[in-house]
Amino acid sequence: MASSKPPARIVYQEFGPVADPISDEEIDLPPQQQNVRIQATRSGRKGKTVTVVNGLQLSTPGRQALLKALKNFCGSGGTLKEDCLEIQGDQREKILAYLLKQGYKAKISGG
């Protein structure tokens, strides 16, 4: 016999209404209104360099489409982690050129 638990309820809350994580709507901003940062990093990746693209305000399908286009343009692999796009290798200049051509306000950050 499976135990059926009632849905979780809030016992105590100090400030404001509860943000429902399921109802968070993802907003697609036009490329001209987005400040994108591009950074190459090796931390936590066993010495392998990856290029991380932060600051995109796109829905998940939009991020996946952009990731696919960037991987195809750079000729390398990549993944979508949290709110960041990760492209294998140091591809900062290629990604910057591609994003500027698409109309994004992009900058290379870090050293």
TAGIMO-V23911 format. One record per run of one state. SS is the DSSP state (2 for helix, 1 for strand, 0 for the rest). FROM is the first residue (numbers start at 1). LEN is the number of residues. If there is no record, write none. Layout:
# TAGIMO-V23911
ss=SS from=FROM len=LEN
ss=SS from=FROM len=LEN
This chain:
# TAGIMO-V23911
ss=0 from=1 len=30
ss=2 from=31 len=3
ss=0 from=34 len=1
ss=1 from=35 len=7
ss=0 from=42 len=8
ss=1 from=50 len=5
ss=0 from=55 len=5
ss=2 from=60 len=15
ss=0 from=75 len=3
ss=1 from=78 len=4
ss=0 from=82 len=2
ss=1 from=84 len=5
ss=0 from=89 len=3
ss=2 from=92 len=11
ss=0 from=103 len=2
ss=1 from=105 len=4
ss=0 from=109 len=3
